[in-house]
Amino acid sequence: MEPSVIEFRNVMKRRRTKTIGPIQLSIPQGYIVALVGPNGSGKSTVLNMMMQTVFPDEGEITWFGESYPRELPISIRKDMGFVPEQLSAEEQHMTVDEAANFRASWYDNWDGYFFDELLSRFDVPRGVKLRKMSKGERRKFEIAAALAPRPKLLLLDEPSSGLDPFAWKLMIDQLHKVMKSMDTTIVLSTHIVDEIRRLADYVILMHHGKLMGMVEKDSLLDNWKECWIQGDASIVEELPGILSSRQESTNTISFITTECLEVEKILQSAGIPFIQTRSLELDEVLRIWIDGNIPANVQK
Amino acid sequence: MRIPIQINENSAEPLYHQIETQLRSLIISGQIEEGTLLPSIREFAGNLNCSVITVRRVYSDLENEGLLRTRQGTGTFVAGVGDQAREHYKRDAVIEALRIAVDKGIAVQFSEDELRELFMEVVREKYETKGGR
């Protein structure tokens, strides 16, 4: 197993109306991890705690194996890029170039050429003050600025909100590019199924402040399937991970399983072929997972 | 280069297995030549919309079979498939396909003789009436 970039141990954060945690979490280096879950499930709080813009009430967080309960040192912070959901107000009156200079002064690894290249790719106007920008333009500036220091860890809180489809595609391509260096890690929160599909290696699901687990994306897609076979309920009863089944005709039964790979092995040894199988859509998968059905191979 | 692999998400076959089978057959059939530099693991995963974990598994399986080799710092290349090995792989691929066909026959309760007869019938049909290859 790869070294972990960030670890949460029994982390709790009490908010006025809800409690986040206790959270156990380990983000492996070199992967893209998608943080998903309904509105208000605690995704932003988790990202903010990773960036230390929010401090936990209980538990411990470590960055590259070290804990910094008071303040993240510059040496760690300069390797982290963050696109928050709520964009900061303090740079509102600055133009793109002024804001870029301001940020470059914090990051000695700021790559001005790369930043310029990203801005022109994203087609962001440079002379304009940030507060005059459209939501999408501002988002594109934030993404470019987060990438410019070539961080080892990128935290993106719903980065695509406000982006048009062209800018969204550019962002996906850019994120793939930065991942070419094998020690870069991305954690992003998202509601967009296509974004998970294109980017994620692992999926973490949050619900009501609790972490429901982390699982390989491909394992979800391989295992959560709707299947049709010849037979009746007596066969389906013997299979693992069955969520529901339906007798389609006297001799055909369909069922939904969370363990298709196991099911296939069992059916194969019994000499029963699939008539048809269908992958569940990711949004179906997430809904069923939220309902309390645990995926195969989940890391908790 | 871009590798022409088609993933069928609705198949019961796991993703890594689909990719592995197709990549293996592209290499053995010579459609991807010896010495070709394959995409990096992340790039390939991006093209296929699958995770790097899956691609890494495929590369390492095919490396163990001797079809790929990885050079530190440069990437993963297609290794030379010797003529003998190619014949060997071709044979294995055919045997595998026949196994699946026989399993299908067993599943619908055909007898050994019936299967043999059907097999000969298909062979005749393919080689005689359509001229085979």
Contacts between the chains, C-beta under 8 A, distances in Angstrom:
chain1	res1	chain2	res2	distance
A	30	B	52	7.7
A	31	B	52	6.9
A	176	B	42	6.7
A	176	B	43	7.2
A	176	B	46	4.4
A	179	B	42	4.9
A	180	B	40	6.2
A	180	B	42	5.7
A	180	B	43	7.2
A	182	B	42	7.6
A	197	B	49	5.3
A	198	B	46	7.3
A	198	B	49	5.5
A	200	B	51	7.0
A	201	B	45	7.7
A	201	B	51	4.0
A	201	B	52	5.5
A	201	B	53	5.9
A	202	B	51	7.5
A	216	B	51	6.0
A	216	B	53	5.6
A	217	B	50	7.8
A	217	B	51	5.2
A	218	B	14	7.9
A	218	B	15	5.0
A	218	B	16	7.3
A	218	B	50	5.4
A	218	B	51	4.9
A	218	B	53	6.8
A	218	B	54	4.8
A	221	B	9	6.7
A	221	B	15	6.7
A	222	B	14	4.6
A	222	B	15	5.8
A	225	B	12	6.8
A	227	B	12	7.1
A	260	B	12	6.2
A	261	B	14	6.1
A	264	B	12	5.3
A	271	B	103	7.6
A	271	B	106	6.4
A	271	B	107	5.1
A	272	B	107	7.4
A	273	B	104	7.2
A	273	B	107	5.6
A	274	B	12	5.2
A	276	B	10	7.9
A	277	B	10	6.0
A	277	B	11	6.6
A	277	B	12	4.3
A	278	B	10	4.9
A	279	B	9	4.5
A	279	B	10	5.4
